[in-house]
Amino acid sequence: MILEETYPLLVDSTEFPNNAALSKRAEKTLQELQLLRSQYKTGLSETFHVLPKKEHWQRDEGLHGGGNRLLFESSDAINAASLNISCVHYQDISEKRLASANALSAIVHPTHPLAPSMHMHISWTELKDDTGYFRMMADLNPSQPHDMQIVKQQTSIFQKAIRVAVKEDELFDKGTTAGDKYFYIPTVKRHRGAFHFYLEGHYRNFDEDLELAKSVGRAAIDSYLAAIEMGLKQEATETSIASQLEYHTLYLFQVLTLDRGTTSGLLVHDQNDVGIMGSLPRYVDTDLLQSKVDKISKVKKPLLVAIIDILKPLESAGSAKCEVTKTKKAKLAKAVRDFYKQTPEALQLQASGDVIPPTTQNHK
């Protein structure tokens, strides 16, 4: 297949520096990820009537690629949302195993409490021995009790869409089993979301796997936009708003104390800290975080204490509610990185599916 005739030139040096280092497989994946993000951006913009702004970052001043993120700033419609694409490559460093890594990582937290959050990650990692693998994640994260009728309906729509996209029952079961394992939070004995799909280290045939990744991505986006529309038709109440703040606090807790992908990204480099922290909701409750200090494992207590110390409540709020600003995101990223560098044994307590990805090893 002559890729240049099939795919328009979407990858340019202004967006992704030194992309000539990419293989045809990596370039093809990156183009498809851009198309997926464009679909997502359009859907969110039409739903919420807002447009994102674009921010760029570079790895080693662009020598080894970089990326950009579309940010939907906090508003009456969106609590927090970031659609990130990254393209990193190390063809000029013979000691590194990694040839390139291309990823779309997206998280959306709507402001309306009956509109659920959704996290999606699709990536292709290519090694210098010519092997490679896909990672596919899609999880629906309602902030309300999962037994609510509206939440059941939203979850059903999302789950059915992913099942149809995956096609194979065995592969779907593998992804949901790994997802449920990965997003389980032992401290509170519950899952982060209502539905989780996670394929790690997946490779059969590149073209077929890329089609699967595209199908999963499209299904997640389309069904999620439908779930949002359902939620926006509901009336927000004081109870649902309080539940959302409690859930967003749990979300931040999971990301900063358990999420292996977040930690791996922070340990690999410090050149996109705010972007990696783009998954965090805008507001959390520090009293709720404090209540988990005595429940979390002893080895991780210093990390949680450091997180709470960074997240100062809004004085005007008259409560423990605090805003997760860009400055605090940078401080949180450093706190997580410093903790795991000083306490590497704590990495064994992080979330995992059925496969632990060798992300940090690939970048060494």
N, C-alpha and C positions, 0 to 999 in steps of 0.2 A: 504494500500500500504506500503510495506517495503522499505523505501527510500534507505537504505544502499545497497540493491540489484539493485536498479534502477539507482542510481547516484554514480559514483566513488567518493572516498574521495578527494575532492578538497579543503576543508576548513581545514587549519592547523594552529597551534598556532604561527608559525613564520610570517604568513601573517596577521592573525586576532587573537590577544591574547585573551585567556580565552573564546574561542568560545563554550566551553561546556555549557555556559549559554544560548545558542541559542535553541529555540524550533525547531521542525522538519520543521515547515513552514518557519521560518526564515532561517534555514540552507539551505533548498531547494532553497529559493529565492536567497540567497547569491551565491550559486553554479551557478545558471542560470545567474546572473549578471556577474560572472567571465567569463562564456562562451560567453556572448554577447560582453564583452570588448575584449576578445581574438579575436573574429571575426573582431571587429572594428580596433584593433591594426594591424592585418594582412593586412586588406584592405588599411589602411593608409600607412603602410610600403611599400606595393607593388606599390601603386600609387606614392608616393613621394621618394621612394628609400632611406628612412632613418629609423633608429631604435630608439625607445624611451629609456629613462633611467627610473628606478623605484626609487621613494622616499617613505619612510614610515613615518607615524606619529602615535602616541599613545594617547589614552584618559586616563589621570591619570596614566601615566607610564605603560599602558597596562592593568591595573586592569579592565577597562570598555571598552576594545576593542581598536579600532583605524582604520587604513586603509592605503591605499597606492595609489599612482598616477603614471601613465605612462606619462612622459613629453617628447614631441617632441620639442627639442630646436629650437629656431628661426634660420632660414636659408633662402636660396634662394627659398626653397620650402614651408616652413611653417613659418607663422608669429608668431603664438602661438598655442599650443594645449596641452590639459591636459585631461586624462581619469582617473577619480577618482572613487575608490570604498571605501566605509566606512562601518564599522560594529561596532555599539555602543550598549552596553547593560548595564542594571542596576538591575540585579536580586538580587544583594546583598544589595540594598538600598530600603527598604520597602516603604519609603515616596514618591518615584518617581512613577508616573503613567506609565512611559515607561518601557517596558520589553526589546525591542530591536528595532533598526532602521538600515536597510540595504539599501544602495543606490549606484547606478551608476550615476555619473554626468560627462558629457563629453562635451567639447567645442573645436571646431577646427576653427582656422582662417588661411586659406591658404595665402601665400604671393601673389600669382597671383590675381589681382583685379577682374578678371572675374570668379574666383572660389569662391562661396559663403561660408560664415561661417555657422555652424550648432551647435545648443545646444540641448542636450538630457538629460533627467533625468528620471530615473525609480527607485522607492523605495517602500519598504514594511515597514510599521510602525506597531508594535505589542504592545498592551498595556497589563497591568497585569490582566485586567479583561477578558482576552482571546479574546478581539475584536482586529481588525486591519484594515488597509486600504492601498491601493496602490495609488501612485502618478505617473502619466505618462505625460511627456512633450517632445515635439519634434517640433522644430521651425527652419525654413530655413531663413537665414539672408544674402541676397545679399547686397553687398556694392554699387551696381550700381542702377540707376533708374529702378523701377519695370516695366516700360513700354518697356524696351529694349527687343528685340525678344529673345535673349539668356536667359535673366532672366525669361521671361515668360515660356520658355521651361523647364528650371530647376525647377521652381516652380510647374509646371504642373506635372512633373515626381514625385516630392516629395509628393505633395498633393494626387495624385492618389494612390501612394503606401500606404500611411497612411489610406486612405479610404478603400482600399482592406483589410488591416490588421485589421481594426476595425470591418468591416463587417456590423454592424448595422447602418443604416442611422441616427437614432435618437441619438445614442451614438456619432457618428462622429460629428453631428451638435452641440451636447452639448460640445464636446471637442474643436471644432473650435471657438464657441461663447465665451467660457471661455478664450481660448488662445488669441483671439483678444482683449478681455477686459483687460487681464493681461498685455499684451505687448504694450498697447497704452501709448504714452508719451504725456501727456497734454501740456507740455511746448512748444513742437514743432508741436503739432497736427498731429502726424503720428504714425504708428506702428513701432516697432523695426525691424520686419522682413516682409517677403512677405507671409509667411504661418505659423500659430501657432496652435498647438494642445495641450490641457491641460485638463487632468482629475485629479481632486483633491478629496481625500477621497472616492475613488472608491472601493466598495466591494459588491459582489454578492455571489460568491462561490470561495474559495481560488484557487483551481486547475484551474478553468476556467479563473479566473482573471489573474493568473500567465501566462497562455497561451496567453492571450490578451497582457499582458505586453511584453512577448517575441516576439510576432508578430509585435507589434508596434516598438520595438527596432530593430528587423531585417529589417523591411521595411524602417525605418529611415536611418539605416546604408547603406543598399544596394542602395537606391535611391540617397542618398547624395553622395556616391562614384561615381555614374553615373553622377551626376550634376557637380562634380569636374572635371571629365574627359572631359565633354563638355566645361567647362570654360578654361581648360588648353590648348585647341586647338585654343583659340582665342588670338589675339595679344593685349598685354597690351599697353596702350597709356598714355600720360601725364595726360589726362583728367580722365581716369579711375583710375589711381594711386591717383590723387588728391581726387576723389570721395571716394576711399577706406579710406584714412586718415580721411576725414570728417565723414564717416560712423563709423569708429572705435572709433572716439571721441564720437559720439552719443551713441554707444554701452556702452562705459565706463560710460557715464553720466547716462544711464538707470540703469545699474547694481548698481552703487554706490548711487544713489538718489531715486530709485524706487523699486528695486528688493527685494521682501519680503523674498525669500528664502535665498539670500545672507545675508541680515541683520539678519535673524533668526539664521543662522549658527554662525555669529559673536557674537551675544548676548548670545548664549548658552555656548560658551567656547572660549578660545583664544589659543588652542593647535594645530590649523591647519590653521592659518591665511593666510599664503602664498598659501596653497592649495585651500582655498576658493576663493582667488583672482586669481586663475588659469584661470578664464573665461575672464580676461582682455586681450585685444590685446596689441601688443608690443609697438606701437607708437600711440600717440594722439596729437591733436593740442590745446594748452592752450588758444590761442586767441579765438577759437571756444567755448571753455568752458566758457571763460570770457563773451562772448556775451550772455550767458544764465543766468547770474547772476541777471539781472534786470527782467527776464521773469519768473524765478522760484518763487514758493510761498515764502512769507516773512519768514516763519518759517524755511524753508530749506536753506535759503541763507548762514547762517554760515557754513553749511556743504559743500556747493559747494565752498565757499571761501577757506576753509581748504584744500579741494581736489586740487584746483588750486595751492595753496601755496606749496603743496608737489610735484607736477608735474612741475619740472623746465625744461625749454626747453634745447635742446642740443645747446651748444654755437657754435659748428662747423657747425650747420645746417643753421644758418643765418635766422631762422624763429622761429615760436612758436612750432615747432615739438619737442616732447619730448619722451624719452624712458621710458616705465613703467618697471623698474627693480624690482628684487626681494626685494631689500631694500625698494623701494617705495611702493610695494604691502603691506609689513608689516606695514608701516606707514599709508597707506590708510585704512587698516583693523582697526587699532586702532582709526583712526579719525572717521570712521563710527560708531564703537562701542561706543566711548565716546559721540558722538553727540546724539545717541538715548537713552543712559542712562541718559543724562542730559536733553533731550527734548523728553520724551516718547510720548507726544501728536502727534509728527510728524509721529509716526507709523501708524496713521489713514490715512495718505496721501500716503501710499505705495500701490504698485500694488496688485490687487486681481482678482481672477476669480469669479466663482459663489459661491465658498466656501473659507473662510479664514482658513488655516490650523493652528491647535493649537500647532505648533512646540515648541515654547518656553515654553508653559505651560506643555507640556509632559515631558520636561527635568527638571522641577522644583521639 
